[in-house]
Amino acid sequence: MSDIRKRQEIELDVTDMAFGGRGLARIDGLAVFVDDAVAGDRVRARIFKKKKRHAEAKTLEVLSPSSDRVEPACIYAAHCGGCKWQHLSYEKQLFYKTLQVGEALEHIGGIEGVSVLPALASPRAFHYRNKMEFTCTDSRWLLPEELANPDVIKDAAIGLHVPGAFDRVLDIHECHIQPEMASPLLNFIREEILASGLPMYGLRSHEGFWRFVMLRHSLIDDVFMVNLVTKEADESILKPMAERIRTAFPKVCSVVNNVTRRKAGVAIGEEEILLSGEPAIYDAIGSFRFKISANSFFQTNTAGAEKLYGKVAEYADLKGGEKVLDLYSGTGTIPIFLSEKASEITGIEIVESAVADARENCLENGVENCRFLLGDMKDVLPALDIQPDVIIIDPPRAGMHPDVVSRILVLAPERMVYVSCNPATMARDLAMMHKDYEVLEVQPVDMFPHTFHIEAVAKLRRRQG
């Protein structure tokens, strides 16, 4: 057993990548998970946690870089929680994401021999996110090179969080995963906020005015929505600011103000005020347009979503006469995307605003064969009045409740498609159905380049006999 201790500095040979995006090294059989390391690196690292069976370390210096290590595009990459894998080549990101899905199926689900296809690359490796949420704070987390700069403003920042610290926010001036025009737009808004004289929100004191800046982008129309989230409403400040934003950036077609007095760090307001322009923007997946308001759910990688939904359609293998059940249907994007290929589609969703958006999206697209039921899956499924031929399942990260799985097995459709943003819970859920359903194939789809997150689509067929 290794006698390494907390705060010890040590040289490590990183041999693999672990779940969660960290490098994996071993000392006398002890697994050491290493932040900011790539398989093939030799690093000098500091141990910050020591347990009986593993330790955790932070890279201090790369002594010998892996051939898979690349120079990050972003100056914040080593400190920001937004992109943990910018130092890993994109080809290898896809390799490890594919491996992650296969290992979850085998080790968590106990499902062996499944064909896991190589992960589909995002159409864009950078500038792919259509939504970014920046936190306002009165306590800026300084980069090492900023510490000695007397001109740096320390009591104001608008940016992204340092990993593992809710109150540490980097002042972000350029983000490479949002659309290119979003960075100058954010910087203009920052100057407006600083000039307003109103205080930034304190993440510990819970006092202050400015809370979040959210930017949303339509890929199809190339327009932006700006959502200014504040603790109080003050249209005398915000309305003139909104007009200046739209004058400086004509592609901003909507500026809204969400007001939230809750302490919780979420950018959803109890009240929404339209400051200038339109109340919503629209984007498209395939031939369908979807309304996106400030707090609507929409896939954050629009071009990637088209690849994802295309794979769902392929695995569903609809011929036109099927009755389809879509569980966790959200704002209706999957049912609407499949609407031309099925006889009727029923979606079930627990969030009332999402169901309202789904119904409105159907009207927007002239879709008449989709209906949406509001309620908890455990309550709605037993009362369902249809016998589906195909079930589409797209659960939250936590996966499905065992009662929902049991009811699905009673419905016993011929085939199912399971869409997951969490390989671990996907493997667990598929294991609960494995006696009745064979997993024919799994396709990982990369919706989040430069992070360790991966979507996966599984094709299931009911076993005979």
C-alpha positions, -999 to +999 in steps of 0.1 A: +000+000+000+014+034-010+023+058+019+016+090-001+000+117+020-022+148+015-003+179+001+026+158-010+041+167-044+049+137-066+057+127-101+031+106-119+028+087-152-007+091-164-018+059-181-055+063-188-085+086-186-111+081-158-148+088-156-153+125-149-125+135-173-095+132-151-062+114-158-055+081-141-022+071-126-012+043-102+013+042-073+019+008-058-016-003-070-033+028-056-054+047-082-046+084-084-071+106-102-053+136-117-069+169-126-057+186-159-038+155-170-040+134-202-031+097-207+005+096-217+015+127-197+042+126-170+033+153-145+043+168-112+012+169-091+000+177-056-021+152-037-052+170-023-072+140-011-062+106+001-086+077+007-081+040+014-085+029-022-076+060-042-061+095-041-068+127-060-042+151-073-039+184-092-013+188-120+013+214-111+036+209-141+036+188-172+071+173-173+066+153-205+034+159-225+013+132-241+011+131-279-026+136-274-022+169-254-029+201-273-027+238-265-061+250-253-076+278-274-089+295-242-068+314-217-092+304-189-091+267-197-070+256-168-092+275-143-128+275-157-154+248-151-169+253-186-144+232-206-123+205-188-109+188-219-095+216-241-060+202-235-070+169-251-072+165-288-107+163-302-101+129-318-091+115-284-121+132-267-143+112-290-123+080-283-126+083-245-163+093-247-170+061-267-150+041-242-170+056-213-203+045-227-191+010-233-175+006-199-207+019-182-228-007-200-204-035-190-194-025-155-225-008-142-252-025-163-235-059-166-244-059-203-217-074-224-212-077-261-232-046-271-221-029-303-211+007-292-203+027-323-176+054-324-190+087-311-204+110-337-185+143-337-202+176-331-206+195-364-188+223-346-160+217-320-160+254-310-187+281-310-214+254-307-234+264-277-266+284-283-271+293-246-246+307-221-253+318-186-228+341-169-228+348-132-225+384-118-205+387-086-189+413-063-159+390-057-138+382-087-115+351-088-082+363-102-060+344-126-024+340-115-013+367-140-039+391-127-029+389-090-002+416-092-020+439-116-032+470-096-056+479-125-077+448-122-112+454-108-116+430-079-151+437-067-169+429-100-170+400-124-193+385-150-183+351-160-181+314-152-174+294-121-141+278-110-149+241-106-161+231-071-165+266-058-199+284-060-185+317-050-154+318-073-162+334-106-138+342-134-143+375-153-147+360-188-140+383-218-138+356-245-155+322-245-148+298-274-178+275-271-204+303-276-210+320-310-182+343-320-203+375-317-214+366-282-180+376-266-180+412-278-217+413-269-210+401-234-181+427-230-205+455-241-230+444-215-203+443-189-194+479-196-230+489-194-234+471-161-203+487-146-214+521-157-249+517-142-236+522-107-258+494-094-239+467-073-231+432-084-248+404-064-229+389-036-229+351-037-224+350+001-242+382+012-271+377-012-272+415-016-268+434-048-287+441-081-270+423-110-273+385-109-268+369-143-264+376-180-278+350-202-272+349-239-293+328-263-286+324-301-306+311-330-284+292-354-310+293-382-318+331-380-284+342-365-300+364-339-296+368-301-317+371-270-302+389-240-317+380-206-306+403-178-313+386-145-316+410-115-327+410-079-351+438-084-370+454-113-357+488-124-369+497-159-355+532-157-320+517-158-328+486-179-349+499-208-324+525-220-296+499-216-316+474-237-320+500-265-282+507-264-275+470-266-297+466-297-283+497-313-247+485-309-256+449-319-284+448-345-285+410-343-299+412-308-337+410-315-348+405-279-338+418-245-357+406-214-353+411-177-359+382-153-363+392-117-355+368-089-353+375-052-346+339-043-311+330-029-308+300-051-282+305-078-305+299-108-312+323-136-350+318-137-370+347-125-404+349-107-412+378-130-402+385-166-402+419-183-398+425-220-374+454-223-369+457-261-378+437-292-394+403-294-404+381-265-387+350-280-364+338-307-368+307-330-344+280-340-348+249-362-340+212-359-345+196-393-375+212-410-392+223-378-390+256-360-391+260-323-400+290-301-373+297-275-382+321-247-358+331-219-364+300-198-374+275-224-355+242-226-338+237-259-308+215-268-277+237-264-260+224-295-284+230-323-264+213-351-255+184-328-292+180-319-300+173-355-275+145-355-289+131-323-325+132-334-315+117-367-302+087-349-333+085-328-354+084-360-331+057-375-334+035-344-372+040-341-375+027-377-410+042-381-430+032-412-458+057-408-485+038-390-470+034-355-483+048-323-454+063-304-450+071-267-424+097-258-414+098-221-399+130-206-410+148-238-399+183-226-408+210-251-418+185-277-387+186-300-384+148-304-421+141-310-424+170-335-392+159-353-407+124-357-442+136-364-441+130-402-430+094-397-457+081-372-495+078-370-497+095-336-472+105-308-481+110-272-456+128-250-455+128-212-438+156-193-439+168-156-430+205-162-461+226-170-443+253-190-426+227-211-459+211-220-473+245-229-442+252-251-446+217-268-483+224-277-473+259-290-445+243-311-470+219-326-492+249-336-462+267-350-453+238-372-488+227-382-483+193-364-516+177-355-507+141-346-488+149-313-505+153-279-488+161-246-499+149-212-489+168-180-479+149-149-456+126-130-445+096-151-454+072-123-490+085-122-496+091-160-483+058-173-507+035-155-537+055-168-525+056-204-551+048-230-529+036-258-508+006-266-476+020-281-457+003-309-425+022-301-414+040-269-388+068-269-372+075-235-352+106-229-350+109-191-331+135-169-296+127-157-310+107-128-326+082-152-359+064-146-377+055-114-381+017-110-419+020-111-416+037-145-394+008-158-420-017-145-448+000-163-428+002-195-423-036-193-461-040-189-467-019-220-442-042-238-437-023-271-419-041-300-390-017-299-377+012-278-351+040-282-333+052-250-316+087-252-293+095-223-270+123-212-256+101-184-240+067-194-241+055-158-279+058-153-285+046-188-266+014-180-286+010-148-319+015-166-311-008-195-300-035-170-335-034-154-350-041-188-324-065-202-343-097-194-371-085-217-352-062-242-321-068-261-297-038-266-289-041-303-267-010-307-256+022-289-245+053-307-227+080-286-233+115-299-210+144-288-231+174-280-205+190-256-170+192-271-142+199-247-162+185-218-163+148-207-201+148-211-216+125-238-251+117-251-259+082-262-288+066-281-296+029-275-317+007-298-338-019-280-359-048-293-383-070-273-370-105-269-392-132-284-406-161-264 
